[in-house]
Structures are given as structure tokens and as C-alpha cells.
Amino acid sequence: MKANKQVRGLSVFLLLLIIVSAVNFLTKITSNLDTTADLLPILAALAMVLDTHPFLLLVAATTAASCAFMFVVTTPSNALVFGTRFVRMGDMIKTGVG
């Protein structure tokens, strides 16, 4: 019950910042599809607890997950390009960061 009150006390901006940061970090090391498939139902339930429209949290998380393009594991298209061996991991990281 205490955690519920703490979550309700967060500002919407701070909550969105936490969600976007967490999803953005997770999609750097895991598949963006897997991350969104796991987190969206949790965020939908959280939106109900907070009595806010679920689209606010879901769209923020989905948009943050779509920013993952730096590593091979994040998207199948990255794996295909990396599989040709014409592109090195360092090149992908430089492009993703820069």
C-alpha cells in the first residue's frame, strides 16, 4: 500500500522520464520488441492504478523502445547487416551514438 502512495505522488513528467530512461536503457541490451512486449501490460496496469489514460505511458515506452538501433541485438535488421561482415560492431556503435 505504501508503494502505491509513492507512485501516486510522482509527477507525470517524472514518471515519464523514468519510464523513457528505463526503456531506452533496456533496449540497448535486449530486443526492443521483447522489451515492449514485457513492459506494455505492466504499464497499462500502472496507468489504471494511477487513474490516468494508458496511452500516455504506452506511447512513451513504445517511442523510447524505437530509439534502439546501436547494437546488433536490438533489431533484426541490425543482425542482418552485421551478418554480412561488411559492417563491424565499432561502426554500428559510432553510428548509433553519433
Summary of the structure (lengths in Angstrom):
residues: 98
radius of gyration: 16.2
end to end distance: 43.7
largest distance: 54.1
contacts: 259
relative contact order: 0.14
helix: 79%
strand: 0%
